[in-house]
């Protein structure tokens, strides 16, 4: 008899994804603030943070090369697309389990403010793509001084 380790976190994540798809299909949108995850083979997970001057997007892309990722931005939408290629090995192996995902991906992320597309920087290190999107001047918070009379 083969023992298989039970990982409840993995099962909860798949339940979470199923609920997201169910509610997204029911309401016609994805429930996470206007972001759209396309139904592809796999979708990278992202973290989105905001400072006073920029928006920072970090995407997990394990096993994906820098040349296999394309970034584009239009209006207030960031698009990550690319492909995770399956490793080719000439020797024949009998797999007992294949859980890693391969294939094309596309992730469309709605940004809360307009970014200055001429100043965007992207770095790829240790399987994590970090994109710094500086805010346009008109999108930055401006304090207006109050004069006393």
N, C-alpha and C positions, 0 to 999 in steps of 0.2 A: 504494500500500500504506500502510495506517495503522499507525503505531507506537503501542503501548500500553505505558506504563511498568509494569514488574513490581514489585510491592510484596510482598516475601516476608512481612513482618510481618502483613499483612492475611490472607494465606493461612494462616499459622500460627494466627492467632486463630480462623478459621473451623474449622480442624482441632481446636483446643482445645475450642471450643463443641460440635462434633460428638461428641468423646470424652466430654465432660461429660454430654451427653444420653444417649449409649449406656450409660455406666456407671450413670447415674441410673435409666434404664429397667430395666437388668439387676438392680440391687440394690433397686429400689423407692424410692430416695431420691436426692437430689442429693448429689454427693460433697463439696460444700463446707460442712461442719460444720452440717448441718441447715437451711441456707438453702434456700428453694424458689424457683425461677425458673419462673413459669408460661409455657406456650407461647402467647405472644401475638405480635403483629406485631413488636414490639421490646421490649427490656428495658434500662432505664438501668443503667449501671455504677455501683457504689458502693464507697466505702472506709469501713471501720469501724475506729475506734480507741477505745482505752479508757484513761482516766486513773484516778487514785484516786477521783475524785468524779463522773465522768460517762462516758457513751459518746457518741462523736461519729460521726455518719453523714453522709457527703458523697455526693451523687448527681449525676451528670452528666445534665442535662436540656436539651441544646441545642435551641433553637427552641420550647421549651414556655413558655407564660406562667404567671405566678404563680397566676392564677385557674383554670388547667387542671390543677392538682395538688391532691390530697387526701391528708392524712396521718392515719392512725389507729393506735392502739396498744391491744392487749388482752393481758393477762398479760405474757408475755415475747416478744411478737411485734409487730414494726413493719410496717405495710402502707403502701406508697406506691402510689397509683393515679392515673391521669390520662389525658390524651390529647394527642398531638402532632398538630396540625391541618396539613393540606396547604395551602400558600399558593395562593390562587385568583387567576389572572391572566386577564383577558378576552381578551388577544391570543393568537392561535394560534401555538404554537411547535412545532417538530418536534424532539423530544428524541432524542438519540443514546444517552443513558444516563441511567438514574434509579437512584441507589444509596442515597439517603436514605430512611429508614423513617418511616412515618406510622401513626397509629392509636392505639388504646387500649393502655395498658400497666398492669401490676400487678406489683409486686415485694414479696414477703413475706420478711422478714428475722427470723430467730430471734436474740434478744438473749441474751448470756451471763448477764446478771443482770436483776433487776427494776428498772424505771425508775420514778421518781416522776412520774406522768402529769400532775400539777398544775403542774409546773415546767418542762415541755418547751418549748424555744424553737426556732423554725425561721426561717432567713434564706435569701432567694433573691437571688443576685447573679451576673451574668455567666454565666447558664446552669448554675450550680451551686447545688443546694439543700443547705444545711448544717443538720443537726438536732442539737441538744444535748439529750441525755437524762440528767438528773441521776439518780444512783443513789439508791435508797431507803436510809435509814439502816442497816437491817439487812443490806443487801448490801455495805456498805463494809467494808473490811478494818480490824479493830480489833486493836490490840496490847494484850496483857495483861501488866502489869508482874509481874515475879517478885521476891518478897521473899526476903531471905536471913535465915536463922535461926541 
